[in-house]
Every structure is written in C-alpha cells, then in structure tokens.
Amino acid sequence: MNFSVLKYGSYTCITVCNAKLDAMMAPDLKAEMAGIIGNGERNILVDLTNCSYCDSSGLSALLLGNRLCNKVKGSLVLFGLTPRVKGLVDLIGFESVLKVAETREAAKQLL
C-alpha cells in the first residue's frame, strides 16, 4: 500500500508509506485527495516522514491537493519533510504556496 489514510475529527491524515513520491505514485495521491474532498472533508495533513525523494509529479499532486482544499475553504498542510524534500520545496519557491510544518501537532495548528 502506498498510503495510509486516517480520519480524525477536523482533518484527514495521509501518510506516504513509500520512500519516493514520483510519477508512479502521484496519480494515486491525486485520486486519494480528490476522493477525500469529494466525501466532504476540507482539511488534509500529508505526512512525508517516510518520503526521501519527490519529483515534479509528486509536487504537482501536492499542489492539486492544496487547490482542492482551498476550493472548499479548507487547508492542506505537509509535515515531516526530510531535508531533501524540504530543500526541493524551498528551491522551487513552493514554501509560499504550501503550508509546511515540522510535526503533526504543528501541522494541526496551521489548519
């Protein structure tokens, strides 16, 4: 399984279980987030603790999730970014678009 999905009170947490968030996994993540939003949820936390690599397809999936959450007046918050993934987000300039936190507790505060 590529993802673990758990529903909590005011948010759903998607944990990426693979080390790579790439073109092979991005379509599944997009579908997962679209399904969550389609079921009436507004807030999604994405746990990237296990993810040591992310390519442009993975970033595209995260941006889509952010747009979907924003569209329903919710939030998408990433947490647990490894230095390599955080560096990519910063390099591309997405830190101004995507909400990023160190821990799940900090991520919940950004909702």
C-alpha positions, 0 to 999 in steps of 0.5 A: 500500500502506498498510503495510509489514510486516517480520519480524525475529527477536523482533518484527514491524515495521509501518510506516504508509506513509500520512500519516493513520491514520483510519477508512479505514485502521484496519480494515486495521491491525486485520486486519494485527495480528490476522493477525500474532498469529494466525501466532504472533508476540507482539511488534509495533513500529508505526512512525508516522514517516510518520503526521501525523494519527490519529483515534479509529479509528486509536487504537482499532486501536492499542489492539486491537493492544496487547490482542492482544499482551498476550493472548499475553504479548507487547508492542506498542510505537509509535515515531516519533510526530510531535508531533501524534500524540504530543500526541493520545496524551498528551491522551487519557491513552493514554501509560499504556496504550501503550508509546511510544518515540522510535526503533526501537532504543528501541522494541526495548528496551521489548519 
